Amino acid sequence: MKIAKNVMCEAAGEINKNNSDIRQCGVSVDGTLQNRGHTFRNGCVSAISVDNEKVLDAEVMSKMCRICNSSSNRAHDCVKHIGSSGCMEIVSVYTMLERSEKMPNLQYVVRS
């Protein structure tokens, strides 16, 4: 995870080299979902820059929590997706767009 975050930060840094003001960056968003028994349990969505064609962000979602499904009774923040499998990709895109607003000097722009 650390390596992936570093690579994505470097790709974002290439887009806004002067770091002086907020730069809007066009992204292409694509996702892939695992199909098992007509319901998606796991999915991954990535945001790819239109400017430098590199991955800027990725969001992995699952309808299952490894800790909840184990015998461990540890208290934790469960991060599993609650809702229909069909909206998993949409929620992932929304999460990435929210995250881009918190990034310094870079904001994703998605056009349909």
PyMOL commands that set and color helices and strands:
alter all, ss='L'
color gray80, all
select helices_A, chain A and resi 2-15+85-102
alter helices_A, ss='H'
color red, helices_A
select strands_A, chain A and resi 23-36+39-49+55-62+106-109
alter strands_A, ss='S'
color yellow, strands_A
deselect
rebuild
show_as cartoon
